[in-house]
Amino acid sequence: MNPILQVENLTKSFGDLVLFENISFGLAEGQRVGLIAKNGSGKSTLLHILAGKEGYDHGAISFRRDLRVGYLEQDPRYPEGLTVLEACFHHGNATVDLIKKYERCMETEGHPGLDEILARMEHEKAWEYEQKAKQILSQLKIRDFGQRVEHLSGGQLKRVALANTLITEPDLLILDEPTNHLDLDMTEWLEEYLRRTNLTLLMVTHDRYFLDRVCSEIIEIDNRTLYHYKGNYSYYLEKRQERLDAKNAEIERANNLYRTELEWMRRMPQARGHKARYREEAFYDLEKVAKQRTYNAEVKLDMKASYIGNKIFEADHLYKSFGDLKILDDFSYIFARYEKMGIIGNNGTGKSTFIKILMGQVKPDSGTLDIGETVRFGYYSQEGLQFNEQMKVIDVVQDLAEVIELGNGKRLTASQFLQHFLFTPETQHNYVYKLSGGERRRLYLCTVLMRNPNFLVLDEPTNDLDIVTLNVLEEYLRNFKGCLIVVSHDRYFMDKVVDHLLVFNGQGDIRDFPGNYTQYREWKEARAQLEKQQEKKNAKPQPASPQRQRPEGKRRLTYKERKELEQLELDIAALEEEKKTLEDALCSGTLSVAELTEKSKRLPQLTEELDAKTLRWLELSEIEES
């Protein structure tokens, strides 16, 4: 493979905080690499450096000559006043710069260098740039090209930036959390797009399904060091655990030897010979290994929710609209004790508005919402991430409580509690302004959970959280003895923590699905396949059967074939009746997950049997009619 990027001995620090030290790696043409690290370890900083937007302390970065690089930032920004289409031309790239050069040339008397510019325009297909931009924006469901960027939602802005990045068809695509703020349909569209292309890819994402399906290699920054894994995310998990087990065993052996050598150091007289000095130097090397922290893969957050009664909340005939946009249309629901509900749907269908109505922040147009007296909400919202920048992390938590009650007489100090969420004692004494975006979200999550709520409402909790934190949170939610509503575009997360889904289809159309996201997706695909087959069947012209003379030489049906024809007519009628019953059941929305899975598997078998018998019936009918 042809190398296109080489990074050698790269080091980056902010003051006394070293993010990574002397890391080296390369990218070859066609490689698809995912970058994994805990929040605050320098993932986004590394991508910024590679994109030329951030400096570094020392090391070397070399790109292949004439390499086109596309970079999608985690939180793209555009100046106010730009339209969607203008935003696609805003961030400079080679094609946009060439178009601007052409425009300047045409405004200059004599048009100097026009022939060369025209040749380059033709070579780089710059004439098609605007059309290509509109095409990709349309695929990303943005069709109002004249809309101002300041009026776009976070998800729309991310899609505009994504279009801006993809238009030029870069050789190397660098993506920082590309699925943040994208709804599920758009995430799956991007996943399929990247799998079809031959781009070289380096990306940071917390979406583990996306990582598993798109990337074939993983690099990890851990404790300032870079590790390389030649496989997808599932392979990485296996090999990383092997590495940590080996490292922990090494630290344990070093500790055992360290205790012996420490005793020798204490007994050893001051005047040491050559061999003693050599042993002394070896002791200090051993001490460095022994004092390394061990890696505990079983980080758990075990907290007992406060008591919750049988009455949770009851929504009765709720209506909510914004102009012509319907959010709730005669919505009624009774929430059960210990229920864990996931909410999915495209951006703009009203998921967050529904949550705000539940939390009393937005009033419905009509209808009532009755919440039980024992309910204690813990609400993690997109707008709630606000801290005093000059406070230390430990002070933020201690302001709420010095000690956190876990139930059953167990207690944690504020510092111990923060360690469960991977804040080291050193990080706890950092100021908030020094935290990365993911670390801030982790701290916010701490402040929500430490109040011992019995009903958690989490609106996009996975955005910007690292994978290690997500695993801790998932384990906590699976064992949470309370109620849960979670809005998330993270498919893996939803599969792990929810019992059923509330699907927002838009314009007040809300459906309850009895299963997790993967089961919902399988059901949706089976239904789409069914509808497609039904359309094909309805579109088939009915074969005409005019009376015609039997030509000479044509044979008649044998007795056995005539009996087969009669039996086929009975079998086809029975199969069609079974198919109709199956279709009605699948579309009813009343099936359990097990029934839904069983019937979804039976449907393609049934269709195959029906097609085979119908084909045989047509063959015998042709002989009968001829």
N, C-alpha and C positions, 0 to 999 in steps of 0.2 A: 504493500500500500504506500501511496505517496504521502510523505509527511507535509502538513500544512501549518502546524504550530508547534513550537518548542519552548518550554518554560524551564529555566535552569536556576537552581539555588535562589528562589524568590523568597524574600523576607519582607514582612509588613508589620509595623507596630504603630500604635497611637500612644505616645508618651511611654509609660512603663508597661503598657498592655501589648504583649506580642501576640498577634493573631496566628501567624504561621511563620516558620523559620526554615530556610534552605529547602523549600519544596521544589521538586522537579517532576515534570510530566510532559508528554507530547500528544498531539492529535494527528491522526492520519486521515486521509480522504475517506469519507463514508462511515467513520466511527460515530457511534451515538452514545454519549457518555453522560451519566447522571452524577451530580456533585452532591454529596451528603455530609452534613456536619450539624452539630448542635448550634442553636441560636447563639450569636456572639462569637462564633469561631472564625468568621471572616468569609463566608460563602459569597455574599453580595459584594463585599469589598474586592474579592478575587475577580469576580466578573467585571466589576467597574475598572479594575486595572487592565484586564485583557481588552476591554473596549476603549481604552485610552482616556477614561474619564477620572482616573485616580492615579496618583504616583505611588512609588514603592521605595523601600529603603535600599535594597541592593538585589542583584540578580540580573538575569537577562531574559528577554522575551523576543522571539523572532517568528515572523509570519512569512509564508510563501509570498513571493512577489506577485502583485496584482490580485491578491486574495480579496474577495468581496465579503465583508463581515456584516451581519445583521445582528442588532442587539435590542432585546426587549427588556426594558427596566421593570422593576417590581412595581413601582408606582409612577407611571408616566405622567408628565406635566406638559401642558401646552399654554401659550399666552392666550389670554381672553381675546375674543373678537374673531378668532380663526374659525372658518367653517370646517366641517368634517373633511371635505376634499382638500382644503388648504393645509390641514394638519398632516395629511399624508405626504405633503411636499415640504413640511416644515423642518423635520430633522434631516440634516444634510446626509446625502449618500452620493455615490459616484454618478448615478443617473440624474438625480435632481441637480447636482452641481453642473452636469453637462447641459441640461435644459436651460439653466440660468445663464450659462456661458453663451449658448446659442442666442438667447434673448438679448444679451448685452451686445453680441456681435451684430445682430440685426439692427440695433439702435445706433451703432457706430458707423460713421460715414465710410464708405468703401468696403464695409464688411470684411475686415482683415481676418484671415484664417478660416473663412467660411467653408471651403472645400474639405479641410481636415475635420472640422466639427461635424459637417454633414456625414462624412464617412464614419465617424465614431457614433453618431446618432443612429445610423443605419445598423452598425455592428452591435450596439447595445440595445437595440429595439426601443429607443427612447420615445419614438413617436407613439408607441402603444401604451406608454406609461399610465396616462390618465384612464384609459379604457380598462387597463389591468387593475388599477386601483378601485374603480367602480365595481368590477367583477368580484374581487375579493371581499370588498365591503358588503356586497349583496349576499355573498355566501355566509358572511358573519352576521347576517340579518340587520345590517345598517343600510337603509335605503334613502334616508333623508340626507343627501350629500351637502345641503345648504345649512343644516342645523349648526348652531354655534357650540363650540366645545364646552363652554362653561355651563351649558344646559344638559350635558350628558351625565348619565349615572356612572358610577365607578366601573361597572361591567361594560358599558358602552365605550367608555374612554379606553379601557384595556383592549377592546376589540379594534378600535381605531389604531392604537399603537401596534397591535399585532399585524393589522393590514399593512401599516407603514413599513414594518420589518420584513414581511413576506413578499411584497411587491417586486423588489429588485432581484428576487431569487438568489440570495447570498450563497456563497460557497460554504461559509461557516456561520451557523446560526447559534447565538448565545441567548438563552432564555432564562430570566429570573422570575420564578414562580408564575409561569404562563397561565395556570388554571385559576389563579386567584381572581375572584369576582366574575368568572365565567360560569354560566349556568351549565347544567349537565349535557344538554344537546351540543353546546358549543365546545365543551371539553372533549366530547366524543368525536366531533367533527375535526378538531385540531389533532387529536390522537391519530385518526385515520389519515389525515393529510400528511403528517410527519412520517408515518409508516410507509406511505406511497412514494415519497421523494427520496432522492439520493443525497440529501444534504448531510454535511458533517454537523453534528449537534453536540453542544455542551449546555446542560441546563441544571438549574436548581428547582426542585419541586417537592412538596410534601405529599402530593397525590400518588399513593403507592401503586394503584392500578395503572396509572399513566406511566409511571417510572418503569414498571414491570413490562408493559407492552411496547414501549417506545425505545427504551435504552437496552443496549447489549453489554455495556460495561459500566462499572461504578467506581468513582474515586471518592475517598472519604478523608476529611481533615479531622483528626482527633489528637488532642493534646499537642497542637502545633505541627504535627507530622502528617504526611500524606500517605495513604494506603490505596493500592490499586487492586480491583477485583474484575476478572475477565468473565463476566456473566451478568444476568439481569438482577433485579432487586431480590428475588427469592434466593438466588445463588449467593448474593452478598450477605444476606442474613445468616445463612449457614456458615459461610467462611469467616465472617466477622466474629461469630460466637467461638469458633475454633481458635481464632487469634487471641481473643480475650481470655479464654480458658488457659491457653499456653502462657500468656503474659502473667496471669494471676498465679499460675504454678511457679513461674520464675521468681516472682516477688516473694512468694511463700518460702521457696528454697533460700533466697537471699536473706530473708528475715531469720531463718533458723541459723544460718552461718554467721549472720551479723551478731547475734547474741553471744556466740562463742568468741568471735573476734573482738567484740567490745570488752569482754572480760579480760582478754589478753592485753588489750590496749591499756586497761586500768592497772594491770599488774606490771607492765613493762617499765623498766627504769628509763630515766631520761636519756642517758648516753646509750645510743643504739648503734649497732653495727650495720654493715651494708645490707645483710639479709633482713634485719629488723626494719630498716627504712623501706625496703621494697614491700614488706608485708604491711607496713603502715600506709603506704600509698595505695596498695590494693584494698585496704580497709575503707579508705575514703571513697573509692570507686564503688565498693560493695554497698556502702551506706546510701549512695545516690539511688541505687536500684531498690534497696530495702524500704526506703522512705517514699517510693512512688505509691500513689493511691491504687488500690485494687478496683476493678470494675465490677460493680454489682448490677447484673442484668435484671435482678428481681426488685427494682425500685417500685414500691407500692404506696398508694395513698389510701389508707383504710380509715374512713370517717363514718360515723353513724349519723344518719339523718335524724332530725327531730321527729316526734310522733306525728303521723298524719291520719286524719279520720277517714271515714268511708265516703263522705261527701267532698269531692274535689272541686270541679266546676261544671256548670251546666250552661250551655249556650242555647238560647231559645229564639228561633226565627230572627237571626241577625241579618241586617242589611247594611251595606256600606258601598258608596260609589264616590268617585271623583269625576264629576261631569259625566261623560259617556262611558268612562271606565268603571266596570263593576268589579268590586273586590269580593264582597259577600252578598249572596242572593238567596235569602231565606235559608240561612245556614243554622242547623241545630245539631248539637252534639253533647253527650254526657261522658265526661272523662272518668275513667275507672282508676281505682287505687293501684299504685305501682305500675301504671301504664307507661310505656316508653314509645313515644310517637316521633317519627321523622316527617319533616315537611319538605317536599321537593316541588319544583316547577320552574319555568323559565323566569328570567328577570322581568319585573314589571307585572307579575300576576297577583301580587298582593301578599306574599308570605310575611314580610316584615311588618306590614300594616296589620295583619291578623294578630301577630305577636303583640304589637303595641296596643291593640284593642283589649287583648287579654290582660295586659299589664296596667290598663287604665290610663295610658298615655294618649290614646285616640278614642273618641267616642263613636259608637256606631250610629248610623242614621236612624235605625229603629231596632227593636228587639232588646232582650235582656241577657245579662251575663251574671250568674250567681256563683260566687266563689265561697268554698267552705271556710269555716272559722279557723280550722287548724292549719290551713295552708300557709307556709312560709316560703315565698318565692326567692330564688337566687337567679338574677337576670344578668346574662352576659350579652351586651349589645354592641353594635358597631360604633355607637356614639359614646360609649361609656369609658373609653380608654383615655382618661384625663388624670394626670398626676402633677404634683408640684415638682418641677424639674430639679429644684435645689435640695430635695429631700433624699436621704439615703434609702436604699431598698428596704432594709430592716426597719427603718422608722415608719415607712408606709404601712407595714403590717402591724407594728406595735401600736400605732395610732388607733387601730381597730380593736386589737386585743393583744395583751402580753402573753396570754396562754390560750390555746385552742383546745376545747373539750372534744374528745373523740367518742365519748360514750363508754359505758362499762368501766367507769373510773379511770380511763386512760386520758392522758393529756400530753400535748406537745407545746414546747415553747415556740415563739414566733420564728426563731432561728431554725429549730428542728423542722418546723412545718415547711419553711422555704427550701430546706434541703431535699424534701420529698419532691419538690418541683425543680430540682436540679440547680438551685442557686447555691453555689459553694460559699463557705464563710467569707472568702475574699470578695465575691460578687455582691454579697449582702451589704457590704459597706461601700459599694460604689454609689455614686449619685445617679438619680434616675436619668438625667440627660445623657449619661454615658452608655445606657442600655441600647441594644439593637431593637428593631421593630418587633421581632419575635420574642425577645426577653420582656419587653413591655407587656405584650399580650399574655405571657406566662404569669407575670406579676398581677395583672388584672384578674386573671382566672383564680389566682390565690385569694384575692380579696373577696371574690364572689363565694368560693367554696368554704372559706374559713368561718362563715356565719352559720354553718350547719343548716342550710335550707332543706326542706323536704320536697320541694318542687323546683327543679332546675329548668330554666328556659334559656337555651343557648342559641344565639343568632350568629351563624358563621364562626364557630369557635376555632376552626382549624386553620383559618387564614394566617399565614406567617409563623405558625407553630412548627418547630422541628419534629422529625419523625420520632425521636426518643420521647419527647413530651407527649406526643399524640398517643404513643403506646401506654404511657402512664395514665393519661386521661381516659382512654378506652377501657382499661382495666377497672378504673374507679367507677365509671358509669355502668359497666356491666354488673358490678356488685352493689350499686347504689340502691338503698332501701327507701326509695321515694319515687316520685313521678318525674318524668322527663319529656320535654319537647325540644327537639333540635332541628334547626334549619341549617342545612349544609349541602355544598356541592361536592364534598369528598365522598366518593362512592364506597371506598374501603371502610371509612369511619362509620358510615351509615349501616353498612352490612354488619359491623361488629356490635353496635349498641342499640338498635331500634327493633321493636316487635312488629310494627306495621307503619304504613305510610299514609299521609294525607297528601294527595296529589292535586296541586293547583294548576288547572288547565287554562286559566284566564277567563275573564268575563263572568266571574262568580261560579264557574264550573269546578267543583271540588269533589274528588272521589276518594273513598277510603279503600286502601289495598292491604290485604292481610299477609304481609311478608316484608322482607328487606328489599334493598334496591336491586340487587342482582336478580332476585326472583321476579320483581316487577318488570325488569328489562326483558327477561326471558318470556314472560307472559305477553308483553307488548309486541315483541318480535313475532311470537306465535300468532297473535291476533292480526298483525299486519300481513303475515303470510296467508292467513285464512281469507282475509278480505281480497288479497291479490288473486288468489285462486278462484274466489267467488266471482270477481269481475271477469276473469278469463273465461269462466264457464258461461256467464251470462252473455259474453260477447261472441261465443261460438255460434255460427249460423246453423240452424237446424237442417239436417240433411233431407233433401227432397226425396220423395219416394213415388215417382210416377210409375204407372203400369207400363210394363214393357214386355216384348216377346222374349222368350228364352232362346238365345242363340244356340245353334247346333253345336254340339261338343261340350256344352256346360253341364256339370254334374248336379245331381240333386243331393239334399242332405241325407245322410244315413240316419237310421233309427236312433243310434247312439248320439249323433250330433243334434238331432231334433230334441231329444230329452235334455241334452246339455243346454240348448238354447232356452228351453222352458225353465230350467233350474236357474240359469243366469238371470232371467227376468225377475225371479223371486229374490235371488241374492242381492241384485242391484237395488231393488226397492227397499230391502231390509237395511243395506248399508247406507242408503241415502237418508233413511229415517234415523239411523244411529248418528249420522253426521249432523243432521239438523238438531237433534237433542243435545249433542256435544257442543255445537256452536252456541246454542241458547244458554247452556250452563256456563261456558267460558265468558260470555258477555254479561252474565247476571250480576257479577261482583259479590256473590254470596258464598263462594267456595273457600274452603280452608287452603292453606299453602300446599298441603300434601295432595288434596284433591286437584288443585290447580295444576300442580306438576304432573300428576298422573294423566290427567285429561289432555294436557298440552303435548305429552309424549304420544298418546294414542292417536291424536288428530292426523299427523303425517302418515302413520301406518294405515289408517282408515282411508285416506285419500289415495294412497298407493294401491290398495286392494281394489277400490272403486274404479280407478283408471284401468287396471289390468282386466277386470271383468267386463268393463264397458268396451274396451278394445276387442276382446274376444267375441262379445255379443255382436259388434259391428261386422266382424269377419263372417260370422255365421249368418247374419241377416242378409249380407250381400249375396251369399250363395242361395239363400231362401228366396230372395226377390228376383234373382237372375233367371 
